[in-house]
Amino acid sequence: MSEINNSKQELSKMKEEFEEETPTLSQSSTNVQDLGQRKWEVCRELSGHLGNIYAMHWAEDSQHLVSVSQDGKLLVWNAQTSKRIHTIILRSSWIMACAYSPSQKMVASGGLDNVCSIFNLTTHDDEDETPISVFRELNGHTGYVSCCRFLDDQQILTSSGDMSCILWDIDSGSKVTEFAGHNSDVMSVSLHTNKNLFASGSIDKTVKLWDIRSGNCELTFDGHKKDINWVEFFPNGNAIGSGSDDSTCRLFDIRSTAEIAQYTDEDIVSGVSSVAFSLSGRLLFAGYTDCSIRVWDVLKQKEHAKLEKHNKRVSTLGVSKDGSALCTAGYDSEIFIWA
């Protein structure tokens, strides 16, 4: 027992020394040039929703996107022309999540009915006036569906207020893997580019990294003081960004298993609803409950710009796959495309 106790003390000391020597972004960015000033402008306005917009998601082609609102509608848009491509009437108006499949053949939604609904867009053409009906309903969660992301046309990942995430087989409508480990509602998931890993953020104030193949939680990141509303992988997949009701965004490094950056200001008192990275990863976009969007310099850990156009809470935002545009949406029923 004496040897075991000595080993534990030595291990604890090594861990403390490692944490002290773990570099932060601020320490490693002293010689990095400041970003030049840039004027951000709204180049498109997508009008059509009549209620609070809760979620949006870009398609892989960086041209189309999907949105859902309290008006009970799922809308598919062409962001370049501002045209509505599809209008899908949902059976519940309390929808919190939506997703566009990589092939762009399917979209999904989920909310307070505890169901993830899949819609096949290929069954409908421009001349067909028949409403698009549900292709598959995924029943299994015992709490609301807060977020969903397609792996491909065969599988989709969902998070829920029942404290779990589930990987589904779409064709059979059955569970493939259930990921349990959070102690409270899971609010957001983000897929790694290799589709073998995903991150989740929860009201339990933790961010978790999961291995889809094994079903195991590989890492847990602490640090936030209040509910985590959003998680997003850094473009190279080596870090996870998060946004919380504690008014901070944070960056957790997977390789060092540590928090390496925090984005906040003493004047910011509103919660962060969603976050997204620019294509290069140099910028972090964050939507706030005070109606603003703040653009953070990831390396310098300071505010680069503040975008103001919404007049109510910014509920969701996302950067297009090619990095050319930022989409923001909020409780004012408006969707703006920034460039």
DOPABA-994295 format. One record per residue (C-alpha): x, y, z; residue number from 1. Coordinates in pm, 1 decimal, padded with zeros to 6 digits. Layout:
<recs>
       c1       c2       c3 num
        X        Y        Z NUM
...
</recs>
This chain:
<recs>
       c1       c2       c3 num
  00000.0  00000.0  00000.0   1
  00290.8  00229.7  00073.9   2
  00424.9  00183.6 -00279.6   3
  00081.3  00247.7 -00427.2   4
  00039.0  00569.2 -00226.9   5
  00384.5  00688.4 -00328.9   6
  00301.1  00617.3 -00693.6   7
 -00024.9  00810.3 -00665.7   8
  00154.0  01110.9 -00516.1   9
  00416.6  01101.4 -00789.1  10
  00148.5  01076.2 -01058.5  11
 -00043.4  01366.9 -00904.9  12
  00273.1  01578.5 -00901.2  13
  00347.8  01495.1 -01265.5  14
 -00007.9  01591.4 -01362.9  15
  00023.8  01929.3 -01188.1  16
  00355.2  01997.6 -01361.5  17
  00204.8  01904.2 -01698.9  18
 -00091.9  02136.8 -01649.6  19
  00140.2  02422.2 -01552.8  20
  00347.7  02373.0 -01867.0  21
  00050.7  02334.9 -02104.6  22
  00072.8  02635.2 -02340.5  23
 -00223.4  02859.7 -02407.6  24
 -00298.9  03033.2 -02734.2  25
 -00220.0  03372.5 -02581.4  26
  00129.2  03252.9 -02493.3  27
  00199.0  03119.8 -02841.7  28
  00050.8  03408.6 -03042.9  29
  00262.8  03701.8 -02927.8  30
  00428.8  03734.8 -03269.0  31
  00111.7  03683.7 -03472.3  32
 -00008.3  03983.8 -03670.6  33
 -00340.3  04143.5 -03586.7  34
 -00622.2  04093.3 -03833.8  35
 -00693.7  04383.8 -04064.7  36
 -01021.9  04567.9 -04030.3  37
 -01306.3  04428.6 -04237.3  38
 -01657.3  04553.0 -04297.3  39
 -01919.6  04281.9 -04260.3  40
 -02242.4  04335.0 -04452.1  41
 -02573.1  04152.4 -04492.2  42
 -02589.9  04047.7 -04856.7  43
 -02909.6  03837.6 -04836.2  44
 -03222.9  03835.0 -04622.5  45
 -03429.1  03515.4 -04617.6  46
 -03785.6  03605.8 -04520.6  47
 -04056.0  03346.1 -04475.5  48
 -04072.0  03229.4 -04115.9  49
 -04338.9  03376.8 -03888.4  50
 -04204.7  03264.3 -03550.6  51
 -03888.6  03225.3 -03349.3  52
 -03621.2  03051.3 -03555.4  53
 -03449.1  02786.3 -03348.1  54
 -03202.6  02619.0 -03583.9  55
 -03039.4  02631.1 -03928.1  56
 -02785.2  02416.4 -04110.8  57
 -02586.6  02466.7 -04430.8  58
 -02580.1  02209.3 -04709.3  59
 -02247.4  02075.2 -04836.6  60
 -02270.3  02284.6 -05154.9  61
 -02255.9  02610.8 -04953.9  62
 -02558.0  02730.2 -05151.9  63
 -02855.9  02571.6 -04980.8  64
 -02960.3  02567.8 -04616.4  65
 -03244.4  02445.3 -04398.3  66
 -03416.9  02626.5 -04110.0  67
 -03691.5  02549.9 -03857.2  68
 -03915.7  02781.3 -03661.9  69
 -04187.5  02799.0 -03399.0  70
 -04427.1  02862.6 -03686.9  71
 -04420.8  02484.6 -03740.6  72
 -04238.1  02498.6 -04073.8  73
 -03913.3  02357.6 -04206.1  74
 -03788.5  02567.4 -04496.0  75
 -03522.1  02473.0 -04750.0  76
 -03352.8  02774.9 -04905.3  77
 -03128.7  02870.5 -05190.8  78
 -02913.8  03121.6 -05003.0  79
 -02769.9  03272.8 -05320.5  80
 -03107.6  03366.0 -05467.1  81
 -03301.8  03400.5 -05136.7  82
 -03559.6  03163.6 -05284.2  83
 -03751.9  02904.9 -05084.1  84
 -03705.6  02563.4 -05245.0  85
 -03927.8  02355.8 -05014.2  86
 -04178.6  02427.6 -04739.7  87
 -04248.1  02135.4 -04506.7  88
 -04529.1  02158.1 -04251.7  89
 -04422.8  01986.5 -03928.6  90
 -04658.3  01809.3 -03694.4  91
 -04517.2  02001.1 -03396.0  92
 -04438.5  02371.2 -03379.9  93
 -04188.9  02323.9 -03096.6  94
 -03892.8  02230.3 -03313.1  95
 -03538.1  02282.0 -03184.4  96
 -03314.5  02108.6 -03439.2  97
 -03259.9  02057.9 -03811.3  98
 -02994.5  01914.3 -04041.8  99
 -02909.2  01877.8 -04411.1 100
 -02764.1  01543.9 -04524.1 101
 -02423.5  01546.7 -04702.9 102
 -02585.7  01418.4 -05023.7 103
 -02852.2  01690.6 -04994.5 104
 -03121.0  01430.5 -05055.8 105
 -03257.2  01448.2 -04701.0 106
 -03330.9  01693.3 -04422.3 107
 -03420.6  01624.0 -04061.3 108
 -03590.5  01798.2 -03771.1 109
 -03648.8  01730.6 -03402.5 110
 -03797.6  01897.1 -03097.3 111
 -04025.4  01867.7 -02798.9 112
 -04211.6  01569.3 -02945.6 113
 -03895.8  01360.5 -02867.5 114
 -03884.1  01244.7 -03230.6 115
 -03631.2  01296.5 -03507.4 116
 -03821.0  01320.1 -03837.3 117
 -03647.5  01249.2 -04170.3 118
 -03773.5  01395.7 -04499.8 119
 -03663.1  01273.2 -04843.0 120
 -03639.0  01570.1 -05080.0 121
 -03592.2  01351.6 -05389.5 122
 -03957.5  01246.4 -05377.7 123
 -04062.3  01599.1 -05470.1 124
 -03989.9  01816.9 -05774.4 125
 -04064.6  02178.2 -05864.4 126
 -04385.7  02087.1 -06046.7 127
 -04516.0  01859.4 -05772.7 128
 -04757.9  02042.0 -05543.5 129
 -04799.5  01745.9 -05308.0 130
 -04661.0  01827.1 -04960.0 131
 -04344.7  01642.5 -04859.8 132
 -04434.3  01382.0 -04601.0 133
 -04220.9  01219.2 -04332.3 134
 -03989.9  00951.6 -04472.0 135
 -03889.0  00808.1 -04135.1 136
 -03961.1  00886.2 -03770.1 137
 -03693.6  00790.9 -03519.3 138
 -03854.5  00718.5 -03181.9 139
 -03639.5  00633.2 -02882.3 140
 -03551.6  00945.6 -02690.5 141
 -03747.6  01011.3 -02371.4 142
 -03670.0  01382.8 -02383.8 143
 -03672.5  01656.2 -02645.6 144
 -03440.6  01632.0 -02945.7 145
 -03202.4  01927.9 -02918.3 146
 -02969.0  01872.3 -03215.3 147
 -02919.1  01633.3 -03507.9 148
 -02646.2  01572.6 -03765.6 149
 -02632.4  01329.0 -04059.0 150
 -02328.6  01107.1 -04099.6 151
 -02464.3  01003.7 -04441.5 152
 -02796.3  00894.5 -04593.0 153
 -02794.6  00582.4 -04377.0 154
 -02709.9  00721.4 -04033.6 155
 -02792.4  01025.4 -03822.6 156
 -02680.5  01137.2 -03475.5 157
 -02917.1  01305.6 -03229.2 158
 -02882.3  01464.7 -02885.6 159
 -03158.3  01496.6 -02631.0 160
 -03288.9  01633.1 -02305.2 161
 -03286.4  01274.1 -02178.2 162
 -02907.8  01316.3 -02120.5 163
 -02812.2  01089.7 -02411.6 164
 -02705.6  01091.8 -02775.2 165
 -02816.0  00823.2 -03020.6 166
 -02676.9  00702.8 -03353.4 167
 -02963.1  00580.4 -03574.2 168
 -02999.4  00355.8 -03875.5 169
 -03234.7  00559.1 -04093.9 170
 -03360.1  00277.4 -04318.6 171
 -03467.1  00054.9 -04030.3 172
 -03549.2  00339.4 -03791.4 173
 -03357.7  00162.3 -03515.6 174
 -03086.5  00259.6 -03269.0 175
 -02730.3  00166.4 -03359.1 176
 -02553.5  00304.7 -03051.4 177
 -02664.0  00500.8 -02746.4 178
 -02409.8  00735.1 -02585.9 179
 -02477.8  00788.6 -02215.5 180
 -02248.8  00981.9 -01984.8 181
 -02382.5  01333.7 -01936.6 182
 -02562.5  01417.3 -01613.6 183
 -02814.6  01656.7 -01766.9 184
 -02970.3  01766.6 -02097.5 185
 -02741.5  01739.4 -02400.1 186
 -02788.5  02055.4 -02605.7 187
 -02556.0  02018.2 -02904.4 188
 -02344.0  01775.7 -03104.8 189
 -02072.3  01832.4 -03365.2 190
 -01927.9  01570.3 -03599.0 191
 -01555.4  01538.5 -03658.3 192
 -01452.5  01553.2 -04024.8 193
 -01357.5  01182.3 -04015.7 194
 -01708.9  01091.3 -03890.4 195
 -01552.3  00858.9 -03629.4 196
 -01571.0  01112.1 -03347.3 197
 -01825.0  01361.5 -03222.0 198
 -01841.9  01623.1 -02949.0 199
 -02136.4  01698.9 -02723.0 200
 -02218.8  01990.8 -02495.0 201
 -02456.3  01972.8 -02200.5 202
 -02636.2  02162.1 -01928.4 203
 -02406.9  01970.0 -01690.7 204
 -02137.3  02224.9 -01797.2 205
 -01915.1  01967.2 -01967.5 206
 -01799.8  01901.9 -02322.6 207
 -01744.2  01535.7 -02408.4 208
 -01557.9  01370.6 -02695.3 209
 -01704.7  01037.7 -02811.2 210
 -01576.6  00754.5 -03030.8 211
 -01863.3  00651.9 -03257.2 212
 -01705.9  00312.6 -03331.8 213
 -01670.0  00200.8 -02969.7 214
 -01950.0  00407.4 -02818.6 215
 -01713.8  00527.7 -02545.7 216
 -01653.8  00874.2 -02406.8 217
 -01284.0  00943.0 -02466.0 218
 -01246.3  01286.4 -02303.6 219
 -01442.8  01519.5 -02077.0 220
 -01367.9  01892.0 -02061.3 221
 -01468.1  02106.9 -01764.6 222
 -01444.6  02481.1 -01719.1 223
 -01777.7  02641.4 -01800.7 224
 -01977.3  02776.8 -01506.8 225
 -02324.0  02747.1 -01662.1 226
 -02514.9  02554.1 -01930.1 227
 -02330.1  02479.1 -02254.4 228
 -02556.5  02557.0 -02549.4 229
 -02330.9  02477.6 -02844.5 230
 -02019.2  02286.7 -02947.0 231
 -01830.2  02299.8 -03275.5 232
 -01512.3  02128.8 -03394.6 233
 -01219.4  02346.9 -03495.3 234
 -01163.0  02309.7 -03874.4 235
 -00859.5  02078.7 -03836.0 236
 -01046.7  01859.7 -03586.3 237
 -00787.9  01900.3 -03310.3 238
 -00996.4  02123.7 -03085.2 239
 -01356.6  02190.3 -02982.0 240
 -01517.3  02531.6 -02944.4 241
 -01807.6  02586.1 -02705.1 242
 -02057.0  02856.3 -02610.4 243
 -02229.3  02886.7 -02273.7 244
 -02479.4  03079.8 -02066.0 245
 -02178.4  03194.1 -01858.6 246
 -02113.4  03451.1 -02137.2 247
 -01793.7  03279.0 -02252.1 248
 -01674.2  03083.8 -02551.1 249
 -01392.2  02837.6 -02485.7 250
 -01150.3  02631.5 -02690.9 251
 -01054.9  02282.9 -02570.9 252
 -00752.9  02110.1 -02725.4 253
 -00794.1  01736.6 -02778.9 254
 -00423.2  01655.9 -02789.3 255
 -00334.5  01826.5 -02461.1 256
 -00678.1  01748.1 -02310.7 257
 -00696.7  02104.0 -02176.9 258
 -00869.0  02436.7 -02221.2 259
 -00633.3  02657.4 -02420.0 260
 -00839.1  02971.2 -02479.7 261
 -01133.6  03167.2 -02345.7 262
 -01326.6  03436.8 -02531.3 263
 -01504.7  03681.5 -02306.1 264
 -01518.5  04039.9 -02188.3 265
 -01633.0  04192.0 -01860.1 266
 -01889.7  04399.3 -02051.0 267
 -02056.6  04087.0 -02194.0 268
 -02326.5  03957.6 -01960.2 269
 -02554.4  03772.0 -02204.0 270
 -02536.1  03403.5 -02283.2 271
 -02381.7  03245.9 -02592.9 272
 -02637.3  03053.7 -02798.4 273
 -02416.6  02920.8 -03079.7 274
 -02064.4  02929.3 -03220.5 275
 -01893.7  02861.9 -03555.0 276
 -01540.4  02887.8 -03693.5 277
 -01421.6  03049.5 -04014.3 278
 -01272.4  02816.3 -04274.4 279
 -00916.1  02893.7 -04162.5 280
 -01006.7  02877.5 -03793.9 281
 -00871.3  03226.7 -03726.2 282
 -01218.0  03366.1 -03649.1 283
 -01478.8  03243.9 -03404.0 284
 -01834.8  03367.1 -03460.9 285
 -02062.9  03368.2 -03157.6 286
 -02434.3  03446.7 -03133.4 287
 -02559.8  03604.6 -02811.4 288
 -02892.7  03639.3 -02637.9 289
 -02850.5  04021.0 -02642.1 290
 -02916.6  04015.6 -03022.2 291
 -02550.2  04057.6 -03119.7 292
 -02296.2  03848.9 -03308.4 293
 -01936.7  03885.3 -03195.7 294
 -01639.7  03789.9 -03408.3 295
 -01339.9  03678.0 -03202.0 296
 -00977.6  03655.5 -03307.9 297
 -00904.1  03296.3 -03207.9 298
 -00528.6  03345.4 -03165.7 299
 -00532.0  03686.5 -02996.9 300
 -00837.3  03599.1 -02785.0 301
 -00989.0  03940.9 -02839.3 302
 -01300.7  04074.3 -03007.5 303
 -01240.9  04151.0 -03374.7 304
 -01585.3  04281.1 -03469.8 305
 -01942.6  04310.4 -03349.2 306
 -02228.5  04252.0 -03592.6 307
 -02568.2  04401.7 -03513.3 308
 -02873.2  04344.5 -03729.8 309
 -03108.9  04120.4 -03533.1 310
 -03347.4  04286.5 -03287.3 311
 -03408.3  03975.4 -03078.0 312
 -03201.4  03684.4 -02948.5 313
 -02961.3  03528.2 -03200.7 314
 -03048.7  03160.0 -03164.0 315
 -02830.2  02995.7 -03426.5 316
 -02554.8  03062.7 -03677.7 317
 -02326.8  02873.9 -03913.8 318
 -02046.6  02921.7 -04165.9 319
 -02088.9  02772.6 -04513.4 320
 -01869.7  02477.3 -04607.9 321
 -01654.6  02684.8 -04842.3 322
 -01619.7  02959.9 -04582.1 323
 -01765.9  03228.4 -04805.9 324
 -02069.4  03323.3 -04594.9 325
 -02204.9  03339.8 -04242.2 326
 -02572.2  03269.7 -04176.5 327
 -02741.6  03397.8 -03861.2 328
 -03101.1  03353.0 -03743.8 329
 -03297.8  03452.6 -03438.2 330
 -03617.9  03505.7 -03249.9 331
 -03701.5  03799.9 -03477.4 332
 -03792.0  03546.2 -03750.5 333
 -03512.0  03677.6 -03970.9 334
 -03231.0  03493.4 -04147.4 335
 -02933.3  03700.5 -04261.7 336
 -02646.3  03597.0 -04487.8 337
 -02328.4  03792.5 -04411.5 338
 -02023.9  03830.0 -04632.9 339
</recs>
